[in-house]
Amino acid sequence: MEDDIHKTDPVAASTPILLESLQNDFGNESDELIALFCQGAGIELDKLKVAVAAQNRERLLHNARGLRAVCESVYVGDMAKTCAAIEQVGINCQWSEVNALIERLESQFSLVQLHHQK
């Protein structure tokens, strides 16, 4: 697991959102949906960081599950996978691994934000 935390898929990193799938499901509203996602995901990331700082396992798992579900629904696969990984290591309170995954999640979110600004 430790090696997986630090890997980045360069192809996925260049296209953080499966736009074709998003447009198939939501059509012309996909841009608005991505904008809403960016607003909400930033708030959820902050909640995850607060949970980690407090080492609140229950809150961490709750927020990671919620963010994962949202990421999956708008086809932001890398972030969804990272949220799932946070859930996995969070169950056992592996806080140093959770912190590394939160950093990865922030990087992935930055890519989504950059992609949305194009």
C-alpha positions as CSV (number, residue, x, y, z in Angstrom):
1,M,0.0,0.0,0.0
2,E,2.8,2.4,0.8
3,D,4.1,2.4,-2.8
4,D,0.6,3.0,-4.2
5,I,0.2,6.1,-2.1
6,H,2.9,7.9,-4.0
7,K,2.1,6.8,-7.5
8,T,0.5,9.1,-10.0
9,D,-1.0,7.9,-13.3
10,P,0.3,10.5,-15.8
11,V,-2.5,9.7,-18.3
12,A,-5.2,10.1,-15.7
13,A,-3.6,13.2,-14.3
14,S,-3.8,14.9,-17.7
15,T,-7.6,14.1,-17.9
16,P,-9.0,14.1,-14.4
17,I,-12.6,14.0,-15.5
18,L,-14.2,11.5,-17.9
19,L,-15.9,14.3,-19.8
20,E,-17.5,12.0,-22.4
21,S,-19.3,10.0,-19.7
22,L,-20.2,13.2,-17.9
23,Q,-21.6,14.7,-21.0
24,N,-23.5,11.5,-21.9
25,D,-25.2,11.6,-18.5
26,F,-25.7,15.4,-18.0
27,G,-25.4,16.9,-21.5
28,N,-25.1,20.7,-21.6
29,E,-25.2,20.9,-17.8
30,S,-21.9,19.2,-17.3
31,D,-19.9,22.4,-17.1
32,E,-22.2,23.7,-14.3
33,L,-21.9,20.3,-12.6
34,I,-18.1,20.5,-12.6
35,A,-18.2,24.0,-11.2
36,L,-20.5,22.9,-8.4
37,F,-18.2,19.9,-7.8
38,C,-15.2,22.2,-7.4
39,Q,-17.0,24.3,-4.9
40,G,-18.2,21.3,-2.8
41,A,-15.1,19.2,-3.1
42,G,-13.0,22.0,-1.6
43,I,-15.3,22.1,1.4
44,E,-15.2,18.4,1.8
45,L,-11.4,18.3,1.6
46,D,-11.3,20.9,4.4
47,K,-13.6,18.6,6.5
48,L,-11.2,15.7,5.8
49,K,-8.3,17.7,7.0
50,V,-10.1,18.7,10.2
51,A,-11.0,15.0,10.9
52,V,-7.4,14.0,10.4
53,A,-6.1,16.7,12.7
54,A,-8.5,15.6,15.4
55,Q,-7.8,11.9,14.5
56,N,-11.5,11.4,14.4
57,R,-11.9,8.1,12.6
58,E,-15.7,8.2,12.4
59,R,-15.8,11.7,10.8
60,L,-12.9,10.8,8.5
61,L,-14.6,7.7,7.2
62,H,-18.0,9.6,6.8
63,N,-16.4,12.4,4.9
64,A,-14.2,10.2,2.7
65,R,-17.3,8.1,1.8
66,G,-19.3,11.1,0.9
67,L,-16.6,12.7,-1.2
68,R,-15.9,9.4,-2.9
69,A,-19.6,9.1,-3.9
70,V,-19.7,12.6,-5.3
71,C,-16.4,12.0,-7.3
72,E,-17.9,8.8,-8.7
73,S,-21.1,10.5,-9.7
74,V,-19.2,13.2,-11.8
75,Y,-16.6,10.8,-13.2
76,V,-13.6,12.1,-11.2
77,G,-12.1,8.6,-10.9
78,D,-8.6,9.3,-9.5
79,M,-10.1,11.3,-6.6
80,A,-12.7,8.6,-6.0
81,K,-10.0,6.0,-5.8
82,T,-8.0,8.1,-3.4
83,C,-11.0,8.5,-1.2
84,A,-11.5,4.8,-1.2
85,A,-7.8,4.4,-0.2
86,I,-8.4,6.9,2.6
87,E,-11.3,4.8,3.9
88,Q,-9.1,1.7,3.8
89,V,-6.2,3.1,5.9
90,G,-8.6,5.2,8.0
91,I,-10.4,2.1,9.3
92,N,-7.1,1.1,11.0
93,C,-6.3,4.7,12.0
94,Q,-3.1,4.7,10.0
95,W,-2.8,8.5,10.2
96,S,0.5,9.0,8.5
97,E,-0.8,7.1,5.4
98,V,-4.0,9.1,5.6
99,N,-2.0,12.3,5.6
100,A,-0.1,11.2,2.5
101,L,-3.4,10.3,0.8
102,I,-4.9,13.7,1.7
103,E,-1.9,15.3,0.0
104,R,-2.5,13.2,-3.1
105,L,-6.2,14.1,-3.0
106,E,-5.4,17.8,-2.9
107,S,-3.1,17.4,-5.9
108,Q,-5.8,15.6,-7.8
109,F,-8.3,18.2,-6.9
110,S,-6.0,20.9,-8.1
111,L,-5.8,19.1,-11.5
112,V,-9.6,19.1,-11.7
113,Q,-9.7,22.8,-10.9
114,L,-7.1,23.5,-13.6
115,H,-9.0,21.4,-16.1
116,H,-12.3,23.2,-15.3
117,Q,-10.7,26.6,-15.8
118,K,-9.6,25.7,-19.4
